[in-house]
Amino acid sequence: MPAVPSESTSGQILARDWRDYELLDTGDGMKLERWGEYVLARPDPQVIWPRSGEWKQWDAWYHRSDKGGGRWEYRRKLPTAWNIKYGGLTFKISPTGFKHTGLFPEQAVNWDWCSGLIRQAKSKAKDRELSVLNLFGYTGAATVAAAAAGASVCHVDAAKGMVEWCGENARLSGLGKAPIRYIVDDCMAYVRREIRRGRKYDGLIMDPPSYGHGAAGEVWKMEAHLWPLLEECKKLLSDEPIFFLVNAYTTGLSPTALGNVMTQLLGPTGGKLATGEVGLPITRGGLTLPCGIYGRWSW
């Protein structure tokens, strides 16, 4: 018999609880977003439908270049960075030269999920110390959310600037003294060192890119390296783990495929699996923007 989870569900989950962020409209390969008091227009490859009308209210528009990258066009002078809130958390927003702002707002549904499981576990055993490992942690929104829920967190990313940004987000959220370890390293190399140290984690979060490089130039390819990384990460799970979360933006990777990978990896441990798309509701027109896939395993 194949290894299967005790319960499996699938579906789309939407980040609906934002106040400081709003996906206003989409069309012609672009999305129009409100980040606090500023409105940005950015490219999105999932937006293959036309715009319903002209966008007149925007502060900055990102134009792609045929040679790669692109540039921002500003209608008014914007600050280099500003803050937005999600619940009790505060995040720094700063438009980068590669169209990104330092935050993926659709991931709020996963921050809430992880935080809820951490709080639930701590309510059952108030003295229990919970540890979470966040790989490919970017600017640390998931790290900050897990720390705010009461876990100690190890945040790992190969880019020093992103790890420093995570520290800023922690301080902005009142978590400057929270038990967060900030690590600049290749994720696979770091996981293997943690295995040798005998370290264990109650929760694992990862948001692997389709393609990338580690801190020392190590090449990462999702299709070649995801399974070996997951196998190593399994060795870091504690005797009483609470969750394992994998996010993915790789084009062509389906929730079913990700679910199959996680079932092969974690099926013998029991637990529940949920897979599907993460998305954002679009204010104008009532559509939904797909923003990648998720695989959630909980015990």
Backbone as numpy.savetxt, mean C-alpha at the origin, in Angstrom:
# Nx Ny Nz CAx CAy CAz Cx Cy Cz
-5.39 -34.21 -1.51 -6.24 -33.01 -1.51 -5.35 -31.76 -1.51
-5.70 -30.75 -2.33 -4.93 -29.51 -2.30 -5.14 -28.76 -1.01
-4.14 -27.98 -0.61 -4.27 -27.15 0.59 -5.16 -25.96 0.27
-6.18 -25.75 1.08 -7.10 -24.64 0.85 -7.37 -23.93 2.17
-7.73 -22.65 2.12 -8.10 -21.95 3.35 -9.44 -22.45 3.87
-9.69 -22.24 5.16 -10.95 -22.68 5.73 -12.12 -21.84 5.22
-11.82 -20.65 4.74 -12.85 -19.78 4.19 -12.22 -18.87 3.14
-12.90 -18.67 2.02 -12.35 -17.84 0.95 -13.43 -16.94 0.38
-13.10 -15.67 0.20 -14.05 -14.72 -0.37 -13.32 -13.87 -1.42
-14.10 -13.23 -2.28 -13.51 -12.37 -3.29 -14.45 -11.20 -3.55
-13.88 -10.10 -4.02 -14.72 -8.95 -4.33 -13.91 -7.67 -4.38
-14.57 -6.62 -4.82 -13.95 -5.31 -4.89 -14.20 -4.55 -3.59
-13.17 -3.88 -3.10 -13.31 -3.07 -1.89 -12.92 -1.64 -2.25
-13.70 -0.68 -1.76 -13.52 0.72 -2.12 -13.18 1.57 -0.91
-12.25 2.49 -1.10 -11.88 3.42 -0.04 -12.86 4.58 -0.05
-13.90 4.49 0.77 -14.99 5.46 0.77 -14.94 6.46 1.92
-14.03 6.28 2.87 -14.09 7.05 4.11 -13.18 8.27 4.15
-12.70 8.69 3.00 -11.84 9.89 2.96 -12.64 11.17 3.08
-12.05 12.16 3.72 -12.59 13.52 3.74 -11.62 14.49 3.06
-10.32 14.26 3.26 -9.31 15.16 2.70 -8.89 14.77 1.28
-9.37 13.64 0.79 -9.07 13.21 -0.57 -10.38 12.89 -1.29
-10.43 13.20 -2.60 -11.60 12.87 -3.39 -11.19 12.68 -4.85
-11.63 11.58 -5.45 -11.45 11.36 -6.88 -12.64 12.01 -7.58
-12.41 13.20 -8.12 -13.50 14.02 -8.65 -14.05 13.50 -9.97
-13.14 13.15 -10.90 -13.57 12.76 -12.23 -12.44 12.00 -12.92
-12.78 11.32 -14.01 -11.79 10.57 -14.79 -12.16 10.63 -16.26
-11.19 10.33 -17.11 -11.45 10.24 -18.54 -10.22 10.55 -19.36
-10.15 9.97 -20.57 -9.04 10.23 -21.50 -7.68 9.96 -20.87
-7.60 8.89 -20.08 -6.33 8.51 -19.50 -5.89 9.33 -18.31
-6.80 10.17 -17.77 -6.45 11.07 -16.67 -7.44 10.91 -15.51
-6.99 11.31 -14.33 -7.87 11.38 -13.17 -7.70 12.74 -12.52
-8.80 13.30 -12.05 -8.83 14.61 -11.41 -9.10 14.39 -9.94
-8.15 14.80 -9.08 -8.22 14.47 -7.66 -8.08 15.71 -6.79
-8.79 15.70 -5.68 -8.63 16.75 -4.67 -7.81 16.18 -3.52
-6.67 16.82 -3.29 -5.79 16.45 -2.18 -5.82 17.61 -1.19
-6.69 17.54 -0.20 -6.86 18.68 0.69 -7.51 19.82 -0.09
-6.84 20.96 -0.15 -7.41 22.11 -0.86 -6.90 22.25 -2.29
-6.06 21.31 -2.75 -5.47 21.41 -4.07 -6.01 20.31 -4.99
-6.22 20.66 -6.27 -6.76 19.73 -7.26 -5.68 19.42 -8.28
-5.37 18.13 -8.44 -4.33 17.67 -9.35 -4.94 16.78 -10.42
-4.40 16.89 -11.64 -4.77 16.01 -12.74 -3.56 15.14 -13.07
-3.76 13.81 -12.99 -2.64 12.90 -13.20 -3.03 11.77 -14.16
-2.07 11.22 -14.91 -2.37 10.09 -15.78 -2.68 8.84 -14.99
-3.52 7.99 -15.58 -3.80 6.67 -14.99 -4.09 5.70 -16.12
-3.31 4.62 -16.26 -3.47 3.70 -17.39 -4.79 2.94 -17.38
-5.48 2.88 -16.24 -6.76 2.18 -16.18 -7.91 2.99 -16.77
-7.71 4.29 -16.94 -8.80 5.16 -17.41 -8.83 5.13 -18.94
-9.58 4.20 -19.49 -9.63 4.02 -20.95 -10.95 4.52 -21.52
-11.75 5.24 -20.72 -13.01 5.80 -21.17 -12.85 7.31 -21.37
-13.76 7.94 -22.14 -13.62 9.38 -22.42 -14.09 10.25 -21.26
-13.62 11.48 -21.28 -14.11 12.48 -20.33 -15.49 12.95 -20.74
-16.30 13.25 -19.75 -17.67 13.71 -20.04 -17.71 15.21 -20.34
-16.65 15.94 -20.00 -16.62 17.37 -20.24 -15.26 17.95 -19.93
-15.10 19.23 -20.13 -13.82 19.89 -19.90 -13.58 20.08 -18.41
-12.33 19.93 -18.00 -11.96 20.17 -16.60 -11.41 21.60 -16.49
-12.13 22.42 -15.81 -11.73 23.83 -15.69 -11.08 24.14 -14.36
-11.39 23.35 -13.34 -10.88 23.64 -12.00 -9.76 22.66 -11.66
-8.52 23.09 -11.86 -7.37 22.29 -11.45 -6.20 23.22 -11.13
-5.34 22.76 -10.24 -4.19 23.55 -9.81 -2.89 23.09 -10.44
-2.78 21.79 -10.72 -1.57 21.25 -11.33 -1.94 20.07 -12.22
-1.28 19.99 -13.38 -1.58 18.95 -14.37 -0.26 18.28 -14.75
-0.24 16.94 -14.65 0.98 16.21 -15.00 0.92 15.78 -16.45
1.93 16.19 -17.24 2.02 15.84 -18.65 3.12 14.81 -18.84
2.77 13.68 -19.42 3.77 12.65 -19.70 4.67 13.09 -20.86
5.90 12.58 -20.84 6.84 12.82 -21.92 7.01 11.55 -22.74
7.17 11.70 -24.06 7.40 10.54 -24.92 8.73 9.86 -24.60
9.62 10.59 -23.93 10.93 10.06 -23.59 10.96 9.44 -22.20
9.80 9.36 -21.56 9.73 8.84 -20.19 9.61 9.95 -19.18
8.96 9.65 -18.05 8.76 10.68 -17.04 7.76 11.71 -17.51
7.94 12.94 -17.10 7.02 14.00 -17.48 7.28 15.24 -16.66
6.30 16.14 -16.67 6.46 17.40 -15.94 5.10 17.88 -15.44
5.14 18.70 -14.41 3.94 19.32 -13.87 3.73 20.70 -14.48
2.50 20.99 -14.86 2.10 22.34 -15.25 1.26 22.92 -14.11
1.64 24.10 -13.62 0.96 24.69 -12.48 0.13 25.91 -12.91
-1.11 25.94 -12.43 -1.95 27.11 -12.65 -1.76 28.15 -11.56
-1.39 27.67 -10.39 -1.06 28.57 -9.29 0.07 27.94 -8.50
0.76 28.76 -7.76 1.91 28.25 -7.00 1.42 27.36 -5.87
1.90 26.15 -5.83 1.57 25.20 -4.77 2.74 25.09 -3.81
2.47 24.77 -2.56 3.58 24.50 -1.64 4.33 23.25 -2.08
5.58 23.15 -1.68 6.35 21.95 -2.00 5.69 20.71 -1.41
5.08 20.86 -0.24 4.40 19.75 0.42 3.30 20.31 1.30
2.27 19.50 1.53 1.20 19.85 2.46 0.67 18.57 3.09
-0.17 18.69 4.08 -0.64 17.53 4.83 -2.12 17.27 4.59
-2.48 15.99 4.60 -3.89 15.60 4.62 -4.08 14.57 5.73
-5.32 14.41 6.16 -5.63 13.50 7.26 -6.53 12.36 6.80
-6.34 11.22 7.46 -7.27 10.11 7.32 -7.52 9.59 8.72
-8.73 9.84 9.24 -8.99 9.49 10.63 -8.03 10.25 11.52
-7.31 9.54 12.38 -6.36 10.17 13.28 -4.95 10.24 12.72
-4.78 9.87 11.45 -3.45 9.84 10.84 -3.24 11.07 9.95
-2.00 11.52 9.86 -1.65 12.67 9.01 -0.52 12.27 8.08
-0.67 12.62 6.79 0.31 12.25 5.79 0.78 13.47 5.01
2.08 13.47 4.69 2.65 14.53 3.86 2.42 14.20 2.39
1.91 15.18 1.64 1.69 15.05 0.21 2.67 15.96 -0.51
3.33 15.43 -1.53 4.29 16.24 -2.29 4.36 15.70 -3.72
3.87 16.44 -4.71 3.94 15.96 -6.10 5.39 15.74 -6.54
5.67 14.55 -7.07 7.02 14.21 -7.49 7.15 14.29 -9.00
8.38 14.20 -9.50 8.63 14.26 -10.92 8.14 13.05 -11.69
7.67 12.03 -10.97 7.16 10.82 -11.62 5.65 10.68 -11.40
4.98 11.80 -11.23 3.52 11.94 -11.12 2.97 11.57 -9.75
3.73 10.85 -8.93 3.20 10.38 -7.65 3.15 11.52 -6.62
2.37 11.29 -5.58 2.20 12.30 -4.52 2.71 11.83 -3.17
3.14 10.56 -3.09 3.60 10.02 -1.81 2.54 9.25 -1.06
1.38 9.04 -1.68 0.31 8.31 -0.99 -0.59 7.65 -2.02
-1.02 6.42 -1.72 -2.00 5.72 -2.53 -3.30 5.65 -1.73
-4.24 6.55 -1.98 -5.42 6.67 -1.11 -6.32 5.44 -1.11
-6.31 4.65 -2.19 -7.14 3.45 -2.21 -6.73 2.45 -1.15
-5.47 2.53 -0.70 -4.98 1.57 0.28 -5.54 1.81 1.68
-6.32 2.85 1.86 -6.94 3.10 3.16 -7.77 1.90 3.63
-8.38 1.17 2.68 -9.17 0.00 3.07 -8.28 -1.07 3.70
-7.04 -1.17 3.24 -6.13 -2.15 3.82 -5.52 -1.66 5.13
-5.29 -0.35 5.25 -4.84 0.18 6.55 -5.89 -0.14 7.61
-7.16 0.08 7.27 -8.24 -0.17 8.22 -8.32 -1.64 8.59
-8.15 -2.50 7.59 -8.24 -3.95 7.83 -7.13 -4.40 8.78
-5.89 -4.03 8.48 -4.78 -4.41 9.34 -4.94 -3.85 10.75
-5.31 -2.57 10.83 -5.47 -1.93 12.14 -6.56 -2.61 12.95
-7.64 -2.97 12.29 -8.73 -3.64 12.99 -8.31 -4.98 13.58
-7.53 -5.75 12.80 -7.07 -7.05 13.29 -6.07 -6.89 14.44
-5.23 -5.86 14.37 -4.29 -5.61 15.47 -5.05 -5.26 16.75
-6.00 -4.36 16.64 -6.78 -3.95 17.83 -7.57 -5.13 18.38
-8.12 -5.94 17.49 -8.89 -7.11 17.93 -8.00 -8.09 18.70
-6.80 -8.34 18.18 -5.88 -9.27 18.85 -5.44 -8.73 20.20
-5.20 -7.42 20.27 -4.77 -6.83 21.54 -5.92 -6.80 22.56
-7.14 -6.69 22.08 -8.28 -6.70 23.01 -8.48 -8.07 23.63
-8.09 -9.12 22.91 -8.22 -10.48 23.43 -7.11 -10.80 24.42
-5.94 -10.22 24.21 -4.81 -10.44 25.10 -4.08 -9.11 25.27
-4.49 -8.36 26.28 -4.05 -6.97 26.42 -2.53 -6.84 26.59
-1.89 -7.86 27.13 -0.44 -7.79 27.35 0.36 -8.29 26.15
-0.33 -8.73 25.09 0.38 -9.30 23.96 1.09 -8.21 23.16
2.37 -8.44 22.89 3.15 -7.54 22.04 3.04 -8.03 20.60
2.56 -7.18 19.71 2.38 -7.55 18.32 3.42 -6.87 17.45
4.00 -7.62 16.53 5.00 -7.07 15.63 4.57 -7.25 14.19
4.82 -6.23 13.37 4.41 -6.23 11.96 5.62 -5.87 11.11
5.76 -6.57 9.99 6.81 -6.28 9.01 6.15 -5.72 7.76
6.58 -4.54 7.33 6.05 -3.90 6.12 7.17 -3.82 5.09
7.07 -4.65 4.05 8.07 -4.70 2.99 7.65 -3.86 1.80
8.61 -3.27 1.11 8.33 -2.31 0.03 7.41 -1.22 0.60
7.79 -0.72 1.76 6.88 0.09 2.57 6.61 1.48 2.07
7.36 1.95 1.04 7.13 3.26 0.43 7.17 4.35 1.51
6.20 5.25 1.54 6.23 6.36 2.51 5.53 6.01 3.83
5.13 4.75 3.98 4.78 4.26 5.30 3.37 4.48 5.82
2.39 4.68 4.95 1.03 4.85 5.46 0.57 3.61 6.23
0.84 2.41 5.69 0.46 1.18 6.38 1.25 1.02 7.67
2.50 1.41 7.65 3.33 1.35 8.86 2.75 2.23 9.96
2.41 3.46 9.60 1.86 4.40 10.57 0.53 3.90 11.12
-0.32 3.36 10.23 -1.62 2.84 10.67 -1.45 1.68 11.64
-0.52 0.77 11.35 -0.30 -0.38 12.23 0.27 0.07 13.58
1.18 1.04 13.55 1.75 1.55 14.81 0.67 2.25 15.64
-0.20 3.01 14.99 -1.27 3.69 15.71 -2.23 2.70 16.36
-2.36 1.50 15.75 -3.24 0.48 16.31 -2.61 -0.27 17.48
-1.30 -0.06 17.70 -0.66 -0.66 18.86 0.42 -1.68 18.57
0.82 -1.83 17.30 1.86 -2.80 16.97 3.22 -2.12 16.90
4.26 -2.90 17.12 5.60 -2.44 16.77 5.83 -2.83 15.32
6.46 -1.95 14.55 6.52 -2.15 13.10 7.95 -2.02 12.61
8.32 -2.89 11.68 9.59 -2.78 10.97 9.26 -2.38 9.53
9.73 -1.20 9.14 9.43 -0.63 7.82 10.65 -0.76 6.94
10.51 -1.46 5.78 11.64 -1.72 4.91 11.36 -1.21 3.51
12.29 -0.43 2.97 12.22 0.00 1.58 13.64 0.25 1.10
13.87 0.03 -0.20 15.21 0.20 -0.74 15.58 1.66 -0.95
14.59 2.55 -0.97 14.84 3.97 -1.22 14.92 4.74 0.09
16.07 5.33 0.35 16.28 6.06 1.59 15.27 7.21 1.75
14.98 7.91 0.66 14.05 9.03 0.73 12.66 8.60 1.15
12.22 7.42 0.70 10.89 6.93 1.08 10.86 6.55 2.56
11.93 5.96 3.06 11.99 5.59 4.47 11.98 6.85 5.34
12.70 7.88 4.91 12.68 9.14 5.66 11.29 9.78 5.63
10.60 9.66 4.52 9.23 10.17 4.39 8.31 9.45 5.36
8.51 8.15 5.52 7.74 7.38 6.49 7.93 7.96 7.89
9.17 8.29 8.23 9.43 8.90 9.53 8.71 10.21 9.71
8.64 11.01 8.65 7.89 12.26 8.71 6.42 12.00 8.96
5.85 11.02 8.24 4.43 10.71 8.43 4.15 10.23 9.85
5.07 9.46 10.41 4.90 9.00 11.79 4.89 10.18 12.75
5.81 11.11 12.57 5.87 12.28 13.45 4.63 13.15 13.28
4.19 13.33 12.04 2.98 14.13 11.80 1.76 13.50 12.47
1.75 12.19 12.58 0.63 11.46 13.18 0.78 11.28 14.69
1.75 11.94 15.29 1.97 11.83 16.73 2.62 10.54 17.15
3.33 9.90 16.22 3.95 8.60 16.49 5.47 8.65 16.37
6.03 9.82 16.64 7.47 9.98 16.53 8.25 9.07 17.47
7.64 8.70 18.59 8.31 7.83 19.55 7.74 6.41 19.55
6.92 6.11 18.56 6.34 4.77 18.46 7.42 3.75 18.12
7.21 2.47 18.46 8.22 1.43 18.19 8.25 1.05 16.71
8.84 1.94 15.89 8.99 1.70 14.46 10.47 1.64 14.13
10.90 0.58 13.45 12.26 0.48 12.96 12.26 0.85 11.48
13.13 1.75 11.09 13.22 2.23 9.71 14.45 1.62 9.05
14.22 0.79 8.01 15.30 0.03 7.40 15.39 0.36 5.90
16.58 0.78 5.46 16.84 0.97 4.03 17.61 -0.26 3.55
16.93 -1.10 2.78 17.56 -2.35 2.37 16.74 -3.02 1.28
17.36 -3.97 0.60 16.65 -4.87 -0.30 15.77 -5.79 0.53
14.53 -5.95 0.12 13.58 -6.69 0.97 13.96 -8.14 1.15
14.35 -8.83 0.07 14.72 -10.24 0.20 15.94 -10.39 1.10
16.94 -9.54 0.91 18.15 -9.64 1.74 17.81 -9.43 3.20
16.94 -8.47 3.47 16.59 -8.19 4.86 15.80 -9.34 5.47
14.84 -9.89 4.72 14.05 -11.02 5.23 14.96 -12.19 5.59
15.93 -12.48 4.75 16.83 -13.61 5.03 17.68 -13.36 6.28
18.08 -12.10 6.49 18.81 -11.79 7.72 17.92 -11.95 8.94
16.67 -11.54 8.84 15.74 -11.69 9.96 15.51 -13.17 10.28
15.48 -14.01 9.26 15.34 -15.45 9.49 16.53 -15.97 10.29
17.73 -15.55 9.89 18.95 -16.00 10.60 18.96 -15.50 12.04
18.39 -14.32 12.26 18.32 -13.77 13.62 17.26 -14.45 14.47
16.37 -15.22 13.84 15.29 -15.87 14.57 14.14 -14.94 14.88
14.03 -13.84 14.15 12.96 -12.87 14.37 11.62 -13.43 13.88
10.54 -13.09 14.56 9.20 -13.52 14.15 8.26 -12.31 14.12
7.27 -12.38 13.25 6.29 -11.30 13.11 4.87 -11.87 13.13
3.97 -11.09 13.72 2.57 -11.49 13.80 1.76 -11.04 12.57
2.26 -10.04 11.88 1.60 -9.55 10.68 2.61 -9.18 9.63
2.33 -9.51 8.38 3.21 -9.15 7.27 2.42 -8.38 6.22
3.01 -7.29 5.74 2.42 -6.46 4.69 3.46 -6.32 3.60
3.05 -6.47 2.36 3.98 -6.18 1.27 3.25 -5.61 0.07
3.92 -4.70 -0.61 3.37 -4.02 -1.78 4.44 -4.05 -2.87
4.74 -5.24 -3.40 5.87 -5.37 -4.32 5.60 -4.72 -5.67
6.63 -4.08 -6.26 6.47 -3.49 -7.58 6.55 -4.55 -8.67
6.15 -4.19 -9.87 6.32 -5.11 -10.99 7.78 -5.31 -11.31
8.54 -4.20 -11.21 9.96 -4.23 -11.52 10.65 -3.16 -10.68
11.82 -3.48 -10.18 12.52 -2.48 -9.38 13.92 -2.94 -9.04
14.60 -2.11 -8.23 15.96 -2.41 -7.79 16.06 -2.24 -6.28
16.88 -3.09 -5.66 17.12 -3.00 -4.24 18.11 -1.90 -3.91
18.43 -1.75 -2.63 19.31 -0.68 -2.18 20.71 -0.79 -2.77
21.15 -2.00 -3.12 22.47 -2.21 -3.70 22.38 -2.56 -5.18
21.25 -2.23 -5.81 21.09 -2.49 -7.23 20.50 -3.84 -7.58
20.06 -4.61 -6.58 19.47 -5.91 -6.84 18.21 -5.74 -7.72
18.06 -6.61 -8.70 16.91 -6.53 -9.61 15.74 -7.29 -9.03
14.56 -6.68 -9.09 13.32 -7.33 -8.65 12.38 -7.44 -9.83
11.90 -8.67 -10.11 10.87 -8.90 -11.11 9.76 -9.71 -10.44
8.55 -9.18 -10.47 7.45 -9.81 -9.76 7.28 -11.28 -10.12
7.24 -11.57 -11.42 6.94 -12.94 -11.84 8.03 -13.92 -11.44
9.26 -13.44 -11.29 10.36 -14.33 -10.95 10.64 -14.40 -9.45
10.37 -13.31 -8.74 10.85 -13.20 -7.37 9.77 -13.20 -6.28
8.49 -13.08 -6.67 7.45 -13.03 -5.64 7.39 -14.33 -4.85
7.32 -15.46 -5.53 7.19 -16.73 -4.80 8.38 -17.00 -3.88
9.61 -16.84 -4.33 10.73 -17.05 -3.39 10.67 -16.13 -2.18
10.24 -14.88 -2.39 10.12 -13.96 -1.25 9.03 -14.42 -0.29
7.90 -14.83 -0.83 6.81 -15.31 0.03 7.23 -16.54 0.83
7.96 -17.44 0.19 8.43 -18.63 0.91 9.31 -18.24 2.10
10.18 -17.26 1.89 11.04 -16.82 2.98 10.23 -16.11 4.06
9.27 -15.28 3.63 8.45 -14.54 4.60 7.64 -15.48 5.50
7.22 -16.60 4.94 6.46 -17.56 5.75 7.26 -18.02 6.96
8.57 -18.09 6.82 9.44 -18.52 7.93 9.48 -17.49 9.05
9.05 -16.27 8.76 9.06 -15.21 9.78 7.76 -15.14 10.58
6.74 -15.91 10.17 5.47 -15.85 10.88 5.60 -16.42 12.29
4.97 -15.75 13.23 4.97 -16.22 14.61 4.08 -17.45 14.76
4.08 -18.01 15.95 3.23 -19.18 16.20 1.75 -18.83 16.20
1.44 -17.55 16.43 0.05 -17.10 16.42 -0.08 -15.86 15.52
0.10 -16.02 14.22 0.03 -14.86 13.32 -1.40 -14.35 13.22
-1.54 -13.08 12.81 -2.88 -12.53 12.66 -3.22 -12.15 11.22
-2.22 -11.75 10.42 -2.56 -11.46 9.03 -1.32 -11.50 8.14
-1.60 -11.67 6.84 -0.60 -11.60 5.78 -1.28 -10.89 4.61
-0.80 -9.70 4.27 -1.42 -8.88 3.23 -0.45 -8.66 2.08
-0.92 -8.93 0.85 -0.14 -8.66 -0.35 -0.96 -7.75 -1.26
-0.38 -6.58 -1.61 -0.97 -5.68 -2.61 -0.18 -5.83 -3.90
-0.82 -5.62 -5.03 -0.11 -5.70 -6.31 -0.75 -4.78 -7.33
0.10 -4.15 -8.13 -0.35 -3.27 -9.20 0.05 -3.80 -10.57
0.66 -5.00 -10.61 1.19 -5.54 -11.84 0.08 -5.81 -12.85
0.19 -5.21 -14.04 -0.79 -5.42 -15.09 -0.83 -6.89 -15.50
-2.00 -7.45 -15.58 -2.15 -8.83 -16.01 -2.19 -9.84 -14.87
-1.82 -9.43 -13.66 -1.90 -10.32 -12.51 -3.30 -10.23 -11.92
-4.02 -11.33 -11.92 -5.41 -11.32 -11.47 -5.52 -11.65 -9.99
-6.63 -11.25 -9.35 -6.84 -11.64 -7.96 -6.84 -13.15 -7.77
-7.36 -13.88 -8.76 -7.38 -15.34 -8.67 -5.97 -15.90 -8.64
-5.09 -15.37 -9.50 -3.71 -15.84 -9.51 -3.02 -15.55 -8.19
-3.24 -14.34 -7.65 -2.64 -14.00 -6.36 -3.21 -14.90 -5.26
-4.51 -15.17 -5.32 -5.12 -16.06 -4.35 -4.55 -17.47 -4.42
-4.28 -17.95 -5.65 -3.68 -19.27 -5.81 -2.30 -19.32 -5.16
-1.52 -18.26 -5.37 -0.18 -18.20 -4.78 -0.27 -18.25 -3.26
-1.18 -17.45 -2.68 -1.27 -17.41 -1.23 -1.85 -18.70 -0.65
-2.73 -19.35 -1.41 -3.27 -20.64 -0.95 -2.19 -21.70 -0.94
-1.37 -21.74 -2.00 -0.26 -22.69 -2.03 0.69 -22.45 -0.86
0.89 -21.19 -0.52 1.84 -20.84 0.54 1.28 -21.10 1.93
0.04 -20.66 2.16 -0.49 -20.59 3.53 -1.62 -21.58 3.81
-2.09 -22.28 2.80 -3.21 -23.19 3.00 -3.05 -24.15 4.17
-1.88 -24.78 4.34 -1.71 -25.72 5.46 -1.83 -25.07 6.83
-1.77 -23.74 6.92 -1.81 -23.07 8.22 -3.25 -22.78 8.67
-4.24 -23.10 7.83 -5.61 -22.71 8.15 -5.81 -21.25 7.82
-6.88 -20.68 8.36 -7.10 -19.26 8.14 -8.08 -18.96 7.04
-8.26 -17.67 6.78 -9.24 -17.19 5.81 -8.54 -16.37 4.74
-8.96 -16.55 3.49 -8.40 -15.83 2.37 -9.46 -14.93 1.74
-9.08 -13.70 1.42 -9.94 -12.80 0.65 -9.10 -12.18 -0.45
-9.63 -12.14 -1.66 -8.93 -11.55 -2.79 -9.88 -10.66 -3.57
-9.32 -9.78 -4.37 -10.15 -8.94 -5.21 -9.43 -7.68 -5.64
-10.21 -6.72 -6.13 -9.67 -5.44 -6.55 -9.82 -4.40 -5.44
-8.86 -3.49 -5.40 -8.98 -2.28 -4.59 -9.37 -1.15 -5.53
-10.29 -0.27 -5.09 -10.73 0.79 -5.98 -11.10 2.06 -5.24
-11.35 3.10 -6.04 -11.79 4.39 -5.53 -13.09 4.79 -6.21
-14.07 5.27 -5.43 -15.29 5.77 -6.04 -15.02 7.10 -6.74
-15.62 7.28 -7.92 -15.47 8.51 -8.69 -16.71 9.37 -8.47
-16.51 10.60 -7.99 -17.65 11.43 -7.61 -18.56 11.72 -8.80
-17.99 12.17 -9.91 -18.80 12.51 -11.08 -19.02 11.27 -11.94
-20.27 10.92 -12.12 -20.60 9.78 -12.96 -20.84 8.50 -12.21
-20.41 8.43 -10.94 -20.70 7.26 -10.13 -19.94 6.01 -10.51
-18.86 6.14 -11.28 -18.07 4.97 -11.66 -17.07 4.62 -10.55
-16.31 3.57 -10.79 -15.26 3.14 -9.86 -13.96 3.01 -10.61
-12.88 3.51 -10.04 -11.55 3.36 -10.64 -10.84 2.17 -10.00
-10.50 1.13 -10.79 -9.72 0.02 -10.24 -8.29 0.45 -9.97
-7.75 0.04 -8.83 -6.42 0.51 -8.41 -5.54 -0.63 -7.93
-5.56 -1.75 -8.61 -4.73 -2.87 -8.22 -5.53 -3.96 -7.54
-4.82 -4.97 -7.06 -5.47 -6.14 -6.44 -4.89 -6.38 -5.05
-5.60 -7.19 -4.30 -5.15 -7.51 -2.93 -5.33 -9.01 -2.68
-4.51 -9.53 -1.78 -4.69 -10.85 -1.21 -4.55 -10.72 0.30
-5.60 -11.04 1.03 -5.60 -10.92 2.49 -5.77 -12.29 3.12
-4.83 -12.66 3.97 -4.95 -13.90 4.72 -5.01 -13.54 6.21
-6.01 -14.07 6.90 -6.12 -13.81 8.34 -6.37 -15.11 9.08
-5.96 -15.10 10.37 -6.10 -16.33 11.19 -7.03 -16.07 12.38
